[in-house]
Amino acid sequence: MSEQIKENEFIISAMMRVCKDRASASCLKKYWSRETRHYSFPVLGNLGLRDPDGADARTVALYAIHPDHSPQSAGLGHALRKLDGGSGNMDSRVRRLLASDTIEDVTLQIRRLLPLLSRDGIGVNYNHLLWDLRKWNQSSEGVKTGWGRGYWMSEKEEHGEA
């Protein structure tokens, strides 16, 4: 696991630096619309990303929506469990996330969940997320299993607990 985090450190630190600039963050938020996606290309290009449909570009665009990197967080499933607080209200959204087949579908579902995490001040471990999205095309079932386990099988956390 530490190797994957070291591998991702460059892109994570670069996306954090770039998103401090409001204009760049605004351009990256336009990534999610086909009509405005081209506005994100200069920012992605300046980060050295050449594949606008790849996991790295998608992770950077997700970060622009919810720029709260939490390196101590265990992963997306755990963040969603914390958001749920043991109520079960997030179950249908998590099921929809886990039903995703393509990287396009899964990142769209994550994009829809990020404002909820942001609203409640729950950070995302973008190192883990980047690694998971990079593995998606080869092992989506493994990624889904990890997220599902993190959501349904982790300790139930009351909202606001660390």
C-alpha positions as CSV (number, residue, x, y, z in Angstrom):
1,M,0.0,0.0,0.0
2,S,2.8,2.4,0.8
3,E,4.2,2.0,-2.7
4,Q,0.9,3.0,-4.3
5,I,0.7,6.1,-2.0
6,K,4.3,7.1,-3.0
7,E,3.4,6.6,-6.6
8,N,0.4,8.9,-6.3
9,E,2.1,11.6,-4.2
10,F,3.2,13.7,-7.2
11,I,-0.2,13.9,-8.8
12,I,-1.9,14.5,-5.4
13,S,0.4,17.3,-4.4
14,A,0.1,18.9,-7.9
15,M,-3.7,18.7,-7.9
16,M,-3.8,20.3,-4.4
17,R,-1.5,23.1,-5.5
18,V,-3.5,23.7,-8.8
19,C,-6.9,23.7,-7.1
20,K,-5.8,26.5,-4.7
21,D,-6.1,28.7,-7.7
22,R,-9.9,29.4,-8.1
23,A,-9.7,29.9,-11.8
24,S,-8.0,26.5,-12.3
25,A,-10.5,24.8,-10.0
26,S,-13.4,26.4,-11.9
27,C,-12.0,25.1,-15.2
28,L,-11.6,21.6,-13.7
29,K,-15.2,21.6,-12.5
30,K,-16.3,22.1,-16.1
31,Y,-14.7,18.7,-16.8
32,W,-18.0,16.9,-16.0
33,S,-20.0,18.4,-18.9
34,R,-19.3,17.2,-22.5
35,E,-20.0,20.8,-23.7
36,T,-17.5,22.4,-21.4
37,R,-14.9,19.7,-20.8
38,H,-12.4,21.4,-23.1
39,Y,-12.0,24.2,-20.5
40,S,-10.3,21.7,-18.2
41,F,-7.7,20.6,-20.8
42,P,-5.2,23.4,-20.2
43,V,-5.2,22.7,-16.5
44,L,-4.9,19.0,-17.0
45,G,-2.2,19.5,-19.6
46,N,-0.2,21.7,-17.2
47,L,-0.3,18.8,-14.7
48,G,1.2,16.6,-17.4
49,L,-2.0,14.6,-17.9
50,R,-2.4,13.6,-21.5
51,D,-5.4,11.3,-21.2
52,P,-8.5,13.4,-20.4
53,D,-10.5,10.2,-19.9
54,G,-8.0,8.5,-17.6
55,A,-8.2,7.9,-13.9
56,D,-5.7,10.7,-13.1
57,A,-7.7,13.4,-14.9
58,R,-10.9,12.1,-13.4
59,T,-9.4,12.2,-9.9
60,V,-8.2,15.7,-10.3
61,A,-11.6,16.8,-11.6
62,L,-13.2,15.1,-8.6
63,Y,-10.8,16.9,-6.2
64,A,-11.9,20.3,-7.7
65,I,-15.5,19.5,-6.5
66,H,-14.4,18.5,-3.0
67,P,-10.9,19.7,-2.2
68,D,-10.6,18.0,1.1
69,H,-7.8,15.4,1.0
70,S,-7.8,13.3,4.1
71,P,-4.7,11.0,3.9
72,Q,-5.6,9.2,7.2
73,S,-9.0,8.2,5.9
74,A,-9.3,4.5,5.0
75,G,-11.0,5.0,1.7
76,L,-14.2,5.9,-0.1
77,G,-16.4,3.2,1.6
78,H,-15.3,4.4,5.0
79,A,-16.0,8.0,4.2
80,L,-19.5,7.1,3.0
81,R,-20.0,5.1,6.3
82,K,-19.0,8.2,8.2
83,L,-21.5,10.2,6.2
84,D,-24.2,7.7,6.8
85,G,-23.5,7.6,10.5
86,G,-25.1,4.1,10.8
87,S,-28.5,5.3,9.7
88,G,-28.6,3.3,6.5
89,N,-29.8,6.3,4.6
90,M,-26.9,6.1,2.1
91,D,-27.4,2.4,1.3
92,S,-29.2,3.0,-2.0
93,R,-26.6,5.5,-3.2
94,V,-23.8,3.1,-2.3
95,R,-25.6,0.3,-4.2
96,R,-25.8,2.6,-7.2
97,L,-22.1,3.4,-6.9
98,L,-21.3,-0.3,-6.7
99,A,-23.5,-1.1,-9.7
100,S,-21.3,1.0,-12.0
101,D,-19.6,-0.9,-14.8
102,T,-17.4,1.7,-16.4
103,I,-15.0,4.3,-15.1
104,E,-17.3,7.0,-16.6
105,D,-20.3,5.6,-14.6
106,V,-18.4,5.2,-11.3
107,T,-16.8,8.7,-11.4
108,L,-20.2,10.2,-12.2
109,Q,-21.6,8.4,-9.1
110,I,-18.7,9.6,-7.0
111,R,-19.2,13.2,-8.4
112,R,-22.7,13.0,-7.1
113,L,-21.6,11.9,-3.6
114,L,-18.8,14.4,-3.1
115,P,-21.1,17.4,-2.4
116,L,-22.7,15.4,0.5
117,L,-19.3,14.6,1.9
118,S,-18.3,18.2,1.5
119,R,-21.5,19.5,3.2
120,D,-20.7,17.4,6.3
121,G,-16.9,18.1,6.3
122,I,-15.9,14.6,5.6
123,G,-12.6,14.3,3.7
124,V,-11.7,11.8,1.0
125,N,-8.4,9.9,0.8
126,Y,-7.5,10.9,-2.8
127,N,-4.5,8.6,-2.8
128,H,-6.8,5.6,-2.3
129,L,-9.3,6.9,-4.7
130,L,-6.7,7.5,-7.4
131,W,-5.3,4.0,-6.9
132,D,-8.8,2.5,-7.1
133,L,-9.7,4.4,-10.3
134,R,-6.4,3.3,-11.9
135,K,-7.3,-0.3,-11.1
136,W,-10.9,0.0,-12.3
137,N,-10.6,-1.3,-15.8
138,Q,-8.6,-4.4,-14.7
139,S,-10.3,-5.1,-11.4
140,S,-13.5,-3.2,-10.8
141,E,-14.9,-6.1,-8.8
142,G,-12.0,-5.9,-6.4
143,V,-12.5,-2.1,-6.0
144,K,-16.2,-2.5,-5.5
145,T,-15.5,-5.2,-2.8
146,G,-13.2,-2.9,-1.0
147,W,-15.7,0.0,-1.0
148,G,-18.6,-2.2,0.0
149,R,-16.6,-3.7,2.8
150,G,-15.6,-0.3,4.0
151,Y,-19.2,0.9,3.9
152,W,-21.1,-2.1,5.3
153,M,-18.5,-4.0,7.3
154,S,-16.5,-1.2,9.0
155,E,-17.2,0.0,12.5
156,K,-20.4,2.1,12.5
157,E,-19.4,5.7,13.2
158,E,-21.7,8.3,14.5
159,H,-21.5,11.4,12.4
160,G,-18.8,13.8,13.6
161,E,-16.6,11.1,15.1
162,A,-13.0,10.7,13.8
